[in-house]
């Protein structure tokens, strides 16, 4: 009888790990199915001719990140007939100003403008920059991308085509991670291409897109006006999530473009990379609390590894090997075949380490409500809002 009770207690102890591992396996398989479906839809031939509406490219900048000039230049090289580029920085002393001025001089045929916003009155300085750029923009479609994003020459053509159905109010792109020189940057880029994008693809497969992604998001002027403009997002940290979510709630469709843009992992060193991951996780926790808890089921490989450590046996080792095989298959289908990340397969051996680091920052996301963003410290508030802990100085031009 005592042995039976011990076995029961042992099973109850293992059951959470078993459930989490099973959930992770189901998630991996679902992500593989969703990835293959999205890839096939992208490969379907285009049968319609699309209009080429005028586009305003909005580029909020602060500081000169590594390779900033090369990233920004990719937007000047677009093979699209009608677009303008607007850049926004706080002050003329920002190092990004010299980079933008060189590019504007190099490509005088591209309508471009540099806007100085002064100190932002909003918690989200990026949102304030976008509001100021929209005030100067002339087009009815706004395309916003981060400073660490680069694209190919057909990027704007594909974004414009996504808006051909009138019901589409916003659009966003999948992205692949592009690593810097150090290990931690490579792990972060690998996570972008083989882990984070899986969640996006699964969400699109299950319910359609209800959010946009910061590296590349676009919105109609009419849709932006209907959701209250960028001013309504002044105190929200995850402006990309809010933009797509509000567009969806307003009755518009949010289109997901399967053609990936490049998102460069610029956070070098363990500390910077870890803080970057932690900031994203804490932001997600406050923006979508229930979804953040459910994110735990996406860590199938770490859960199976913990189960094997706690209960080393033939069945737990078999489960771990099966989990690794499915996880690697997902990485291949998603990172290599869908996102066309040609570098990722050479780093698949780092996936266990990347997943453990991602799992650790997910756990860390439950603790604390402070983040550091662009060398400024903020406090996260309920509902996805946030506020700076140190008041900003007065506006100056």
C-alpha positions as CSV (number, residue, x, y, z in Angstrom):
1,X,0.0,0.0,0.0
2,X,2.8,2.4,0.9
3,X,4.4,1.6,-2.5
4,X,1.2,2.5,-4.3
5,X,1.0,5.8,-2.5
6,X,4.6,6.6,-3.3
7,X,3.9,5.8,-7.0
8,X,0.8,8.0,-6.9
9,X,2.8,10.9,-5.4
10,X,5.6,10.4,-7.9
11,X,3.1,10.5,-10.8
12,X,1.4,13.7,-9.3
13,X,4.8,15.3,-9.0
14,X,5.6,14.5,-12.7
15,X,2.2,15.2,-14.1
16,X,2.8,19.0,-14.6
17,X,6.0,18.3,-16.6
18,X,4.2,15.6,-18.6
19,X,1.4,17.9,-19.4
20,X,3.7,20.8,-20.3
21,X,5.8,18.5,-22.5
22,X,2.7,17.1,-24.2
23,X,1.4,20.6,-24.8
24,X,4.8,21.6,-26.3
25,X,4.7,18.6,-28.7
26,X,1.2,19.6,-29.9
27,X,2.3,23.2,-30.3
28,X,5.3,22.2,-32.4
29,X,3.2,20.0,-34.7
30,X,0.6,22.7,-35.1
31,X,3.3,25.2,-35.9
32,X,4.7,22.9,-38.6
33,X,1.3,22.5,-40.2
34,X,0.6,26.3,-40.1
35,X,4.1,27.0,-41.5
36,X,3.6,24.6,-44.5
37,X,0.1,26.1,-45.2
38,X,1.4,29.6,-45.2
39,X,4.3,28.7,-47.4
40,X,2.0,27.1,-50.0
41,X,-0.3,30.1,-50.0
42,X,2.8,32.4,-50.7
43,X,3.8,30.1,-53.6
44,X,0.4,30.4,-55.3
45,X,0.8,32.4,-58.5
46,X,-0.6,36.0,-58.6
47,X,-3.4,36.4,-61.1
48,X,-4.4,40.0,-60.5
49,X,-2.7,43.3,-61.3
50,X,-2.6,45.6,-58.3
51,X,-2.6,49.3,-58.2
52,X,0.5,51.2,-56.9
53,X,-0.8,53.7,-54.3
54,X,1.5,56.3,-53.0
55,X,3.2,55.2,-49.7
56,X,4.8,57.2,-46.9
57,X,7.7,55.4,-45.2
58,X,8.0,56.4,-41.6
59,X,11.4,55.8,-39.9
60,X,11.6,56.8,-36.2
61,X,15.3,56.9,-35.2
62,X,17.4,57.5,-32.1
63,X,21.1,57.0,-32.1
64,X,23.3,55.3,-34.8
65,X,23.0,51.5,-34.4
66,X,25.6,49.3,-36.0
67,X,25.1,49.2,-39.8
68,X,22.3,51.8,-39.6
69,X,23.3,53.4,-42.9
70,X,23.2,50.1,-44.7
71,X,19.8,49.2,-43.2
72,X,18.3,52.6,-44.1
73,X,19.8,52.5,-47.6
74,X,17.7,49.4,-48.4
75,X,14.6,51.6,-48.2
76,X,16.0,54.2,-50.7
77,X,16.6,51.3,-53.2
78,X,12.9,50.3,-53.5
79,X,11.7,49.4,-57.0
80,X,8.4,51.2,-56.4
81,X,7.0,54.1,-58.4
82,X,5.6,56.4,-55.8
83,X,6.9,56.7,-52.2
84,X,8.5,59.2,-49.8
85,X,10.6,58.6,-46.7
86,X,10.2,60.6,-43.5
87,X,12.7,60.3,-40.7
88,X,12.2,61.6,-37.2
89,X,14.8,62.2,-34.4
90,X,14.5,64.3,-31.2
91,X,17.4,66.7,-31.8
92,X,19.9,67.8,-34.5
93,X,22.7,66.4,-32.3
94,X,21.5,62.8,-32.7
95,X,24.2,60.7,-34.5
96,X,21.5,59.3,-36.8
97,X,21.2,62.8,-38.4
98,X,24.5,62.5,-40.2
99,X,23.6,59.1,-41.6
100,X,20.2,60.3,-42.9
101,X,21.8,63.4,-44.5
102,X,24.4,61.3,-46.3
103,X,21.7,59.0,-47.7
104,X,19.4,62.0,-48.8
105,X,22.4,63.5,-50.6
106,X,23.2,60.1,-52.3
107,X,19.7,59.6,-53.5
108,X,18.3,63.1,-54.3
109,X,15.6,61.5,-56.6
110,X,13.9,60.0,-53.6
111,X,11.6,62.4,-51.8
112,X,12.8,62.4,-48.2
113,X,12.5,64.6,-45.2
114,X,14.1,64.8,-41.7
115,X,11.9,65.9,-38.8
116,X,13.1,67.1,-35.4
117,X,10.5,66.3,-32.8
118,X,12.0,67.7,-29.6
119,X,11.6,65.8,-26.3
120,X,8.5,63.6,-26.5
121,X,5.6,64.4,-24.2
122,X,4.4,60.8,-24.5
123,X,5.8,57.8,-22.6
124,X,6.3,56.1,-25.9
125,X,8.8,58.3,-27.7
126,X,8.5,56.2,-30.9
127,X,4.8,56.9,-31.1
128,X,5.3,60.6,-30.7
129,X,7.8,60.5,-33.6
130,X,5.3,58.6,-35.7
131,X,2.6,61.1,-35.0
132,X,4.9,64.0,-36.1
133,X,5.8,62.1,-39.3
134,X,2.1,61.4,-40.1
135,X,1.4,65.1,-39.9
136,X,4.0,65.7,-42.6
137,X,3.1,62.6,-44.7
138,X,1.3,63.0,-48.0
139,X,0.2,59.4,-48.8
140,X,-2.8,57.4,-47.6
141,X,-0.7,54.3,-46.6
142,X,1.9,54.5,-43.9
143,X,4.6,51.9,-43.6
144,X,6.6,51.9,-40.4
145,X,9.7,50.0,-39.7
146,X,12.4,49.9,-37.0
147,X,15.9,51.2,-37.4
148,X,17.3,47.7,-37.2
149,X,15.3,46.4,-40.2
150,X,16.5,46.0,-43.8
151,X,14.5,44.9,-46.8
152,X,14.8,43.9,-50.5
153,X,13.9,46.1,-53.4
154,X,10.4,44.6,-53.8
155,X,9.3,45.2,-50.2
156,X,7.0,48.1,-50.9
157,X,5.4,46.5,-53.9
158,X,4.4,43.5,-51.8
159,X,3.1,45.7,-49.0
160,X,1.0,47.7,-51.4
161,X,-0.4,44.5,-52.9
162,X,-1.6,43.4,-49.4
163,X,-3.9,46.5,-49.3
164,X,-5.7,45.7,-52.6
165,X,-8.8,44.3,-50.7
166,X,-10.5,47.4,-49.2
167,X,-11.2,45.4,-46.0
168,X,-7.5,45.3,-45.2
169,X,-6.7,48.2,-42.9
170,X,-3.2,47.1,-41.6
171,X,-0.5,44.7,-42.7
172,X,2.7,43.3,-41.2
173,X,5.6,41.1,-42.3
174,X,7.2,38.0,-40.9
175,X,10.9,38.6,-40.2
176,X,14.1,36.6,-40.0
177,X,16.8,37.2,-37.5
178,X,20.2,38.4,-38.7
179,X,23.0,38.0,-36.2
180,X,25.8,40.2,-35.2
181,X,29.3,38.9,-34.4
182,X,28.9,37.4,-30.9
183,X,27.2,34.3,-29.6
184,X,24.3,36.0,-27.8
185,X,23.4,38.0,-31.0
186,X,23.4,34.7,-32.9
187,X,21.2,33.0,-30.3
188,X,18.7,35.9,-30.4
189,X,18.6,35.9,-34.2
190,X,18.1,32.1,-34.2
191,X,15.2,32.5,-31.8
192,X,13.6,35.1,-34.1
193,X,13.7,32.8,-37.1
194,X,12.9,29.5,-35.5
195,X,10.9,30.2,-32.3
196,X,9.2,33.6,-32.1
197,X,7.9,33.5,-35.7
198,X,6.3,30.2,-34.9
199,X,4.0,31.9,-32.5
200,X,3.0,34.4,-35.1
201,X,2.3,31.7,-37.7
202,X,0.2,29.7,-35.3
203,X,-1.8,32.8,-34.3
204,X,-2.5,33.6,-37.9
205,X,-3.5,30.0,-38.6
206,X,-5.9,29.7,-35.6
207,X,-7.6,33.1,-35.7
208,X,-6.1,35.4,-38.3
209,X,-3.8,38.3,-37.5
210,X,-4.9,40.5,-34.6
211,X,-1.6,42.4,-34.2
212,X,1.3,43.8,-36.2
213,X,5.1,43.3,-35.7
214,X,7.4,46.3,-35.1
215,X,10.1,45.5,-37.8
216,X,7.4,46.1,-40.5
217,X,3.9,47.3,-40.1
218,X,1.6,49.3,-42.4
219,X,-1.7,51.0,-41.9
220,X,-4.2,53.0,-44.0
221,X,-4.6,56.7,-43.0
222,X,-8.4,56.1,-42.7
223,X,-7.8,53.1,-40.4
224,X,-5.4,55.0,-38.3
225,X,-7.8,57.9,-37.9
226,X,-10.6,55.5,-36.9
227,X,-8.6,54.0,-34.1
228,X,-7.7,57.4,-32.7
229,X,-4.4,58.0,-34.4
230,X,-1.0,57.5,-32.8
231,X,-1.8,59.9,-30.0
232,X,-4.1,57.2,-28.6
233,X,-1.1,54.9,-28.2
234,X,0.9,57.5,-26.3
235,X,1.2,55.5,-23.1
236,X,1.4,51.9,-24.6
237,X,4.7,50.1,-24.7
238,X,3.8,47.5,-27.4
239,X,2.6,50.0,-30.0
240,X,3.0,47.3,-32.7
241,X,0.6,44.9,-30.9
242,X,-1.8,47.8,-30.2
243,X,-1.8,49.0,-33.8
244,X,-2.9,45.7,-35.2
245,X,-5.2,44.8,-32.3
246,X,-7.1,48.1,-32.5
247,X,-7.4,47.8,-36.3
248,X,-8.8,44.4,-36.0
249,X,-11.3,45.5,-33.3
250,X,-12.4,48.4,-35.6
251,X,-13.5,45.8,-38.2
252,X,-10.5,45.9,-40.5
253,X,-8.5,42.8,-41.7
254,X,-4.8,42.7,-40.7
255,X,-2.8,41.0,-43.5
256,X,0.3,38.9,-42.8
257,X,2.9,39.0,-45.5
258,X,4.9,35.7,-45.6
259,X,7.8,37.4,-47.4
260,X,10.2,38.0,-44.5
261,X,12.2,41.2,-43.8
262,X,15.5,41.2,-42.0
263,X,15.5,42.0,-38.3
264,X,19.1,42.6,-37.1
265,X,19.9,41.5,-33.6
266,X,22.0,44.5,-32.5
267,X,22.1,43.7,-28.8
268,X,25.7,42.5,-28.2
269,X,26.8,40.6,-25.1
270,X,24.9,38.4,-22.7
271,X,23.7,41.3,-20.5
272,X,22.3,43.4,-23.3
273,X,20.7,40.4,-25.1
274,X,19.1,39.2,-21.9
275,X,17.7,42.6,-21.0
276,X,16.3,42.9,-24.5
277,X,14.5,39.5,-24.2
278,X,13.3,40.4,-20.7
279,X,11.9,43.7,-21.9
280,X,9.9,42.0,-24.6
281,X,8.6,39.3,-22.2
282,X,7.5,41.8,-19.6
283,X,5.8,43.9,-22.3
284,X,3.9,40.8,-23.5
285,X,2.9,39.9,-19.9
286,X,1.3,43.3,-19.4
287,X,-0.2,43.6,-22.9
288,X,-1.8,40.2,-23.0
289,X,-1.7,38.4,-19.6
290,X,-3.6,35.3,-20.5
291,X,-1.6,34.8,-23.7
292,X,1.6,35.2,-21.8
293,X,0.7,32.4,-19.5
294,X,-0.2,30.2,-22.5
295,X,3.2,31.0,-24.0
296,X,4.6,28.5,-21.5
297,X,3.3,25.6,-23.7
298,X,5.5,26.7,-26.5
299,X,8.6,25.5,-24.7
300,X,8.3,21.8,-25.4
301,X,12.0,21.1,-25.6
302,X,12.9,22.7,-22.2
303,X,10.0,21.0,-20.5
304,X,11.0,17.6,-21.9
305,X,14.6,18.2,-20.8
306,X,13.5,19.1,-17.3
307,X,11.3,15.9,-17.2
308,X,14.3,13.8,-18.2
309,X,16.5,15.4,-15.5
310,X,13.8,14.8,-12.8
311,X,12.9,11.3,-14.0
312,X,15.8,9.8,-16.1
313,X,14.3,6.7,-17.7
314,X,14.0,5.1,-21.2
315,X,10.6,6.7,-21.7
316,X,11.7,10.2,-20.7
317,X,14.8,9.9,-22.9
318,X,12.7,8.7,-25.8
319,X,10.3,11.7,-25.3
320,X,13.3,14.1,-25.2
321,X,14.7,12.7,-28.5
322,X,11.3,12.9,-30.1
323,X,10.9,16.4,-28.9
324,X,14.3,17.4,-30.3
325,X,13.5,15.9,-33.7
326,X,10.1,17.7,-34.0
327,X,11.7,21.0,-32.7
328,X,14.5,20.7,-35.4
329,X,11.9,19.9,-38.1
330,X,10.0,23.1,-37.1
331,X,13.2,25.1,-37.3
332,X,13.8,23.8,-40.8
333,X,10.3,24.3,-42.0
334,X,10.0,27.8,-40.5
335,X,13.5,29.3,-40.5
336,X,14.8,27.8,-43.7
337,X,11.9,27.0,-46.0
338,X,9.4,29.8,-45.1
339,X,11.7,32.6,-43.9
340,X,14.6,31.8,-46.2
341,X,17.1,32.1,-43.5
342,X,20.1,30.5,-45.1
343,X,22.3,30.9,-42.1
344,X,20.0,29.4,-39.5
345,X,20.6,25.7,-40.4
346,X,24.3,26.0,-39.5
347,X,23.2,27.1,-36.0
348,X,20.5,24.5,-35.3
349,X,22.9,22.8,-32.9
350,X,22.4,26.0,-30.7
351,X,18.6,25.5,-30.5
352,X,18.6,23.8,-27.1
353,X,20.7,26.7,-25.6
354,X,18.5,29.3,-27.3
355,X,15.3,27.7,-26.1
356,X,16.6,27.5,-22.5
357,X,17.6,31.1,-22.6
358,X,14.2,32.0,-24.0
359,X,12.5,30.0,-21.3
360,X,14.5,31.7,-18.6
361,X,13.5,35.1,-19.8
362,X,9.8,34.0,-20.0
363,X,10.1,33.0,-16.3
364,X,11.8,36.4,-15.6
365,X,8.9,38.1,-17.3
366,X,6.7,37.2,-14.4
367,X,8.9,39.0,-11.9
368,X,9.2,42.8,-11.8
369,X,7.6,45.6,-13.8
370,X,10.6,47.7,-14.7
371,X,12.4,47.8,-18.1
372,X,15.2,49.7,-19.8
373,X,14.5,50.9,-23.3
374,X,17.0,53.1,-25.2
375,X,18.9,53.8,-21.9
376,X,15.7,55.0,-20.2
377,X,14.0,53.2,-17.3
378,X,10.3,52.7,-17.4
379,X,7.6,51.2,-15.1
380,X,5.0,48.9,-16.7
381,X,1.3,49.4,-15.8
382,X,-1.7,47.3,-16.2
383,X,-3.2,47.0,-19.6
384,X,0.1,47.4,-21.4
385,X,0.7,51.0,-20.5
386,X,4.0,52.3,-19.1
387,X,5.6,55.5,-17.8
388,X,9.2,56.8,-17.5
389,X,10.6,56.7,-14.0
390,X,12.7,59.8,-14.6
391,X,10.8,62.7,-16.1
392,X,12.1,63.9,-19.4
393,X,13.5,67.4,-19.9
394,X,11.6,70.2,-21.6
395,X,11.1,70.1,-25.4
396,X,13.8,71.8,-27.4
397,X,14.3,72.1,-31.1
